[in-house]
Amino acid sequence: MGFADDHINEQSARAEQTQLVALLRSEAPYMQKLAACKRLAAIGDKEAVPALAPLLLDEKLSHAARIALEAIPDPQAGAALRAALPKLQGQVLVGVINSIGMRRDAEAVAAVSEYLSAEAVSQSSREVVDAAARALGRMATPTAVQRLTEALKSGDETVRVAAGHGGLLAADTLAAQGNSRQALALYDAIRTADVGQSARLAATRGAILLRGRDGLALLAAELRSADRRRFAMALQVSRELTAPQTTATLLQQLSQLSPARQALVLGVLGDRGDRSAWPALRRAVSSEHLAVRVAAIRALAGLQVPTAIPLLFEVAKQSSEKGESEVANAALASLTEIDSAEVDAALVRTLSQAGGAFRLLLIELAGRRRTTAALPGLLRAMNDSDQTVRAAALRALGQTIDAHRLHHLTDRLLAPRDDQDEAAVRQALQTACSRLPDKQRVAQQLAACYGRAKPATKRFLLDLLGVVGGPTALDVVARAAFDADPAIQDTATRVLGQWMSPDAAPTLLRVAKTSPNNKFRVRCLRGYIRLIRQFDIPDARRVSMCREALAAATRVDEKRLALAALSRVASTEALTLATEQLKQPALREPASEAALVIAEQIVSEHPEAVAAAMQQVLEATRNADRSQRARKLLERSHAGARR
């Protein structure tokens, strides 16, 4: 916008403000004054202050007035808020103190400090004292900080606790401003005061983080604390600290902690990813305490240390053979997360020699990592004599196999060893078909399998083809819609009805017109109409499809759906098709609604076409609301035609 536009907008805002100020000074109803205050919060300046200030004493309007004054940057707004303080009490007083705090009004420090006292507790309320402390915290001026520091030593618990919360706000503000010395002094004062544990913990956290390396001694003390909340805070800070020496501090505390706490610290070491922790983690892997062992094994993934890979494989082998599932699963998880080709290479080497439970773990690892180099070993395992191994291999193949080798799964689908085998290969195919990017190659493999499958398997393959999509899949499903087996027709038409691309439209329409089964006709016609609604189709094609749907429909329900889809097209062709349906008594109202919706979109561009259509709607509809809408559109169209 240019200067002229800015000037016009400024003049408009001033004029509006003048009207709003006059309204506030009048006997206008409460709701109008409330709306005026809200608007002045957006556009008000010092000229609005004299009208807003008296409303601070009005219990109903005080909140809206103070919000407006809070937003006005002029010093007069701050003066009005300060002047109101001695005249207020209760929640209204709390609100005004909050607004003063939000303005960070340094001139209000003395006035607000009066409410941070034992006398205020007895005369006012805890909420007032707390609001005063927080307001001083937001101001964070030297005088405000001094008042908060003094209040931390008050003999009144309410005052101390409030000062703790306000002091935290001030310390955080000072730290953000780069005033580390004053911030640290305040954090230290709060963490050693009798202000409640939550405030002390927050202050301790702030003190450690702000000191950085110099705060590690304090961190160590908190880690050794018997108090559970202090220890939990120390763990949190350990994740936040960037000082390199933090890892050494954590390691130094390990031997002094209980096994349960050691496990938690090991988790932090893993999250920090500092490889200097590798020797300690390696030792902890052999701990006699299960929680420590598991935590150390999981932490190794965070370190991403290549030398940890052989150790993890050995741990996985031993723990799986001993039946220590928790340890084995931890090793499996870490090997899954380590981003290194060395894991895949070791996996392939080990898989060819492994047996028993360790082999099952390696097969699962191959699936999790999608290690394609392990495919030969997995293909051998899918023919193992052990059903458990076969099932594990099939699951892994679903996650690793490529489109070129998908035939290994489709061949097994045609000749499963037993019901469990068939269930496993079906799950593997579903996984593979969902993840493989070469959908056309996948569809070709499924199509080749379809012709040799038994009926129940064909129905499963039709569902898979629906997931895969594309022309090859569509061709198979389209032919299946006319299969001699009604069950296959049922599956095929259901899949067609849910097809996720508009290229299924011709097939859906053909089934809707020619299927001897009414259920399948209706299903496919509804699927056809769904394509019109959901997909990006050119308007002319959309209108043509709606015309086809209306002609194919034998029930009013589907005709209504087609008209609803038609109403989304803003064109004269769509309007004409909608009005043509007015001749059918059962469609007068839905056709009228469609015509109205279309007309409302095109009346400006095509007033004459809209006028003709609205005349027909007025003759057809029996609905008062639609008649009124049609008359308005008729008036607009006549006005547009005259222009």
N, C-alpha and C positions, 0 to 999 in steps of 0.2 A: 504494500500500500504506500501511496505517496504522502507528502506532507499535508496536502489538502484533505485527504481522507482521514488522516490522524486528527486534524483540527475539527472536522465535522463530528467524528466520534467523540472527541473530548467535549464539544458543545452539547451533544446529545446526552452524554453522561451527566453533565452539570445540570441540564434541564430536568433530567429524571431525578437527580438527587434533590433538587429544590422541591419537586412534587412530593417525594418521599418524606422529606423533613416536615413539610406542611402537614402531611397525613399523620405523622407521629405526634404533632402538637395539637391535633384535632381530637374530636370525640369518636373517631373511627372505631369500628369493632376490633376486638382482640386479634382475630385471624389476619385482618388487613395490616395491623401494626407488626404482627409477627413476620409476615411476608416482607414488609418494608425493611425491617431489621436485617433479614437474611440477604436482601438485595444490597443494602448498604455495606454489608461485609465484603461485597464484591466491587462496588464502585465508589464507596464513601471516602471522603477526605475530611479535613479539619472543619469544614462547614457543617458537617453532620454531627459533630461532637456535642454541641449544646443541646440538641434534640435527643440524643441517645443517653447522655449522662443521667438525666432524671429517671430514666427507665431502669437503671441499675437497682433502684429501690422498689421496683414493682416485682413482686414475687413471680408473677406469670411471665413477664417479659424480660426479666433480668438476664436470663441465660442468653437470649437472642441479642440483647443490647451489648452484653460484654463481649460476645463473639465478634460483633461488628467493630467495637472499639479495639479489640485485640488485633484486628486486621488492618486498622488505619495506622499508617506509620508515623503520623504527625505527633510530636510531643504532647499536644493538647489531649490526645486520647489517653496517654499514659497518666497525665495529671488528673483526668476525670476518674480513672480507675482508682488512683491513690486516694483521691478525695472521698470516695465512697466508702472506703474501708471502715472507718469508725462508726458508720451508720448501719452496718450490715451484721448479720449473724447467720448461723446455720449453714445450710447448703448454698445459699446465695453468696455468703462470705467465702466459702470454699471455692466457688466458681470464679469470683473476682480475683482471689489470690492466684488461682491457676492461670488466669489470663495475664496477670502481671508477670508471672514466671515465664510464660510463653513469649512475652515481649522482651524478656531479659532486661527489665527496667532497673538500671543501676540506682536511679534516684529513689527507688522504693525499698532499698535494703533495710533502712532503719524502721520504716513502717511495718514491713513484713516481719522483721525480727521480733517485734512485740508479741507476735503470736507463737513464737517458738520459746515457750516458757511454761513453768509449772502453773503460773497464774492463768495462762490461756487454757490449760487443760481443765482447770476447775471451772472457768467461766464460759468456755466455748465447748469444744469437743476434740476428740482425737483426730477427726478428719481435718479440722482447721489447722491443728498443729502439724500434721503430716503435709498438708498443702503448703504451709509456710516453709517447711524444710525443703521440699522439692522445688519451690519457687527460688529460694536462695541458691539451691544447687544449680539451677539453670542459669542464674545470673553469673555465678562463679567469679565474682569480683573479689579482690583481696579482702574487703570488709565482709562480704557474704561468707567467704571461706573461714574467716576468723570467727564469725558468729556461729557457724556450724561446728567448728572445732571446739569452741567453748561449750556448746550444747552437748557434745559427746560425753562431757563429764558431769552433766546435770544429775541431781539426785532423783529426778523424776524419770521413771522408766520410759514413759510415753515420749518424752522429749528426746531421750537418748536414742531410742529406736528410730524416731522420725529423722533425727540428725544423721543417723547412719545412712538412711536411704537418700537423703538430700546430699550428703557428703559424697556418696558414690557418683551421683550425677555430676557434681562439681569436679571430682577427680577425673572422671572420664572426659569431661569438657576440657579441662586443663591439659590432659595428656594429648588430646586431639589437636590442641593449639600449640603443642610443642613445649609446654611449660612442665617439663618432667619433674623438676625439683619440687615444686609445690604439689603436684599431683601425687608424687611418692609420699610426701609428708602427710597428706590427707589419707591416702590408702593405709599407711602405717598406723595413723591415729584411729582409724575405723576398725582395723583388724585386731587391735589390742583393747578396744573399748567394749563395754558391756551393752552391745546393741543387738544381740540376737545372732544366731549362727549364720543365717542366710547372708546378712550384710557382711559379717566377718569373712565368710568364704569368698564372697565376691570381691572384697577388698584385697584379700590375700592373693587371689588370682590376678587382679590388676597390678599388684605390687611385683609379683614374680615376672609377669610379662613385660612390664615397663623396665624392670632392671635387666632383663635378658640374662646374659652370662652371670651377672652379679646376683641374680635371684636364684641360682641353682641350689645354694645352701638352704634357702627357705623352702624350695621345692623338696629337697631331700627330707627335711623335717616333717613336711606334710605327708610324704609317702610313708614315713615311719609312724605317723599318728595312729593311735588305736581307734580313733573316731572314723567310722565308715564314710561319712560325708566328706570329711577332710581328705581322706585317701582318694575318693572318687573325684574330687576337685583337682587333686594333684595329677591324676591320670589324664583328665581333660587338658590341663595346662601343658602336660608333657607332649601332647599331640600338637599343641599350638606353638610351642617354643621353636624358634629357628636356630638358636645357638647350637653349633656343632657339639659343644661339650655336654649337651643334654643327654645324649646317648650314654656317655661315660657315667653320668650321675645316676641314671636309671640302672645301669649294670652294677654300680657300686652298692645299690640298695637291695639287689636281688637276694643275697644271702641272708639279709636281716628280716626278710618277709616270710609270711606263712606260704605254704604251697598254693593256696587259693589266690593270694595276692600276687605271688610270683607269676602265675598264669596270666593274670590281667596285665601285668607290666610287660610280659613277653608279647602280648597282643599289641601293646603300644609300640614296642620296638619294631614289630612287623609293619605297623602302619607308617612309622617314620621312614622305613626303607633305608636306614643307615647301615651299610655293609660292615662297618666296624663292629657291629653286634654279632657277626657270624660265628666267631669262636665260642662265645657264650651260648648262643642258640644250639650250636653243635653239641655242646656238653649237656644242655638241658634236654635234648632229644633222648638221652639215656637216663633221665631222672627216674627215680623209683616211684614218683607220684604221677598218676595218670593224667591229671589236669595239666601239670607242667609239661609233660611229654607232648600232649596234644597241642597245647598252646605254642610250644616251640616249633613243632612241625608246621603248624599253620602260619607262623610268623616267617618261616623261610621263604614263602611265596612272595612276601612283601620285599624281601631283600634282593630277590632276583639274582642270587649268587650261582654261577654255573657249577662251582664245586659242590653245591648242595644237591645237585641232581642225582649222582650215584648214591648218596646217603638216603635220599628219599625213596629211591627204588629199593634199596636194601631194607629200609624200614617197612615199606609196603609189603615186601616179600615175607619178612619175618612175622609181621603182625597178622597178615592174612592167613598164614599157615598155622598160627597159634589161636586163631579165632578172635583176635583183639580187634573187633570191628571198628571201634571208635578211633583207634590209632590208624588203622588201615584207611578209613574214610578221610582222616585228616591228611594223610600222605597223598591220597588220590586227589583231594581238593587242591593241595599245593602244586602237585605236578600238572594239574589242569591249568593253573593260573600262571605258571612260569612261562614267560614269553621267550622261548629259546628253541631253535631247531634241534639242539642237543637232546631235548626231551623226546622228540619224535624219533630221532635216530636210536636212542637207547631203548625206546619202546619197541621198535621193530625188531631190534636184536634180541631183546629179552622175550618177546612174545613167542618167538620160534622155539624157545627152550623151556618155557614155563609150563607148569601143570597145576592142577588143583585149584584152590581158591585164589592163588596168585594169578593164574591165567585169567580167571574171571575178572579180577580187578584190572588187569592190563587191557582186556577186551573193552571194559567200560571206559577206561582212560582213552583208548583209541577213538571211541565214539564221542566222548566229551570234547577231545581236541580236534576231532574231524581229521585224523591223521590218514591221508590217502595212501601214504606209503605202507600202511598196515593192511591194506585191502587184501593182498594175497593170504595173509595169515587169518584174516577174518572170514574169507571165503572157505578156507579149509575148516575153520571152526564151525561154520554153519552146517557142516556135514558130520560133525563129531557124533560119536555114539551116545554121549551124555546129553540128555534133553536140556539141562540147565545151561550147558555151554552153547548149544545150538541157539537157544533163546537169547542169550547175551550177545552172541555174534550177530544175530539178525537185528537186534536193537542198534548195535553199533554200526551195522551196514546201512541202516536207515539214515544215520547221521553222517556217513562218510562216502557212500557209493556215488559215482558220477553217472551221468545219463547214458554214456556208452556201455556201461556194465550193468545197467538196470535189469537187463534180461536175466541175470542171476536170481534176482528176486521174483520176477514174473514167472520164470520156469519153476521155481519152488512153489509159487502160488498155485500152479496147475497141478503139482504133484506133492502136496505136503505129506509129511510122515504121519501126522496125527492131528487131532483138533488143536492141541497146544501149539504145534508147529505152524498150523494155518493162522491162528490168532497172532502169533509173533511176526509172521511174514506180512500179514495185513498191516500191522502197526508200523513195520519198517517201511512199507511202500507209502503209507500215508505221510510219514515223516519225510521220506525222500522226495515225494512229489511236491510237497509244500515248499521245500527249501531249494530244490534244483532250479537254476535260472533258465536252462535251455528247455523251455516248456514244449516246444515243437518236437524235439527229440524224445522227450518223455512221453508225449502223446503217441508218437509212432510206436514206441515200445509197448505201451498199453494197448494200442489198437491191434498190434500183432498178437498179443496174448488173448485179446477178447474173442477172436474167432475160434480159439481152441478150448475155451473155458466152459465149464458146466454152468447151468442157469444161475445158481446162487453166487458163483464167482463173477459171472457177468454183471450182476446187479452191483456188486462191490466195485467192479472196474468202472461202471458207469458213474458212480459217485466220485471216483478218483478223476475221471476225465472231466467232470464238472469243475473240480478244483483246478485242474491244469489249464483248461480252456484252449482256445485256438481253433483253427479250421479243421485239423485232423480229428481232434476230440469232438468237435461239433458234428462232424460227418458221422462218426460212430454212434453218437447219442441220437441223432436225427433218424438214422435207420432203425435203431432200437425202439423208437417210439411207435413203429408199425410192426414190431415183432409179433410172431404168432402167440408168444407166451404173454398172457395178461400181466403177470408179475413183472416181467421185463419192461413192458409198456408203462406200467405204473412208475417204476424207478426212472425210466428215461424221461417221461413227461415231467416228473417232479424235478429232475435235474435241469431240464430245459427251462422250466418255469423260474428257476433261480439263476439262470445264466447271467454272467457278469460282463457281457459286452453286447452291443446292439446288433452284431452280425448274426445273432440267433433269431432275429425278427422274422425273416422269411419262413424258417422252419416252424416257429411257433404259430405263425398264421396258417400255415398249411395244415398243421395238426388240428388247430382250432376249427378249420373249415371241413376237414375230411375224416377225422377220427370217428369210428363208429361208437366210441364210448363217450357218453356225455360228460362224465367226470373229467376225462382227459382233455376234452375240448375246452371246458370251462377253465381248467388249470392252465392250459397253454395260452388261452386268450388273456387271462389275467397276467400271465408272465409277459405277454406281448405289450399290454398296456403299461406294465411296470417299466419296460424299457423306454417307452415314450416319456414317462415321468422322470426317470432317474438319470438318463444319459444325455450327453451333449449331441443333439441331433439338429440339423438345419431346420428352420421353421417350416419350410415348404414340405420337407419330408415328414415332419411331425404331424402336420395337418393331414397329409395323405395317409399316414398310419392311423390316425384317429378315424378317418373316413372308412378305412378297411375294418377297423375294430367295431365300429358302429354297425357296419353291414354284416359282419360275421356273428355278432352277438345275438343270442336268442332270448336272453333274459335282461330284464330292466337293470339289474345290479351291475352287470358289465357295461351296459350303455352309460350308466351314471359315471362309472369309473373313466370311461373314454371321454366323456364331456368334461370331467374334472381335469384330465390331462390336457384336453384341448384349451381350457381356459388359461393355460400358461403361455399360450402363443399370442403375441400382440401383433395381429395382422388382420387385414380385411378378409382374407381367405378363411381364417379361423372363425371370424364373426359370421360369415355367410354359412359355414357348415353348422355352427351352433343354432342359428335361426332356422335352418332347414328342419331341425329336430323338433321345433315348436309344433309341428303338425301332428306329432304323435301325442295323444292325450297323456300317456304315462310319463312322458319326458318334458312336459311343458315347464315344470318348475326347475328341474336341473338344467334344462337347456336355457331357460331364462337367466339363471344364475351365471352360467358360463358366458352367455352373451353380454351380461352386465359387466363381468370381470374383464372381458376382452375390451369392451367399449370404453371402460374407464381408463384403459392404457393407451388407446389410440384416438380418443375424441379430438384432441388438438390437431392431429395430422390428417384425420379422415372424418371431418364433421358430417359430410353428406351420408357416408356409409353408416355412421353411427345413428344418425337421425332415422334412416329407414329401418334399421334394426330395432331401435327403441320403440318405434311405432308398433312393430310386430310383437315385441315383448309386452307392451301395455295391453294389447289385445289378447295375449295368451295367459299371462300370469294372474293368479288369484291371490297373490301374496301382497299385503299392503306395503311392506318395506321395499320389496322389489319394484312395485309400481312407483313409489316415491323416488327411488334411485333412477328409474328409467325416465321419469319426467325431468329430473335435474339434468340428466345427460342430454335429453332432448333440447332443453333450453340452452345448454352449453354448445351443443352442436349447431343450433340455429344462430347463436351469437358468433360462433367461429366461422360459419358459412358467410355471414354478412361481412366479416373482416376480409 
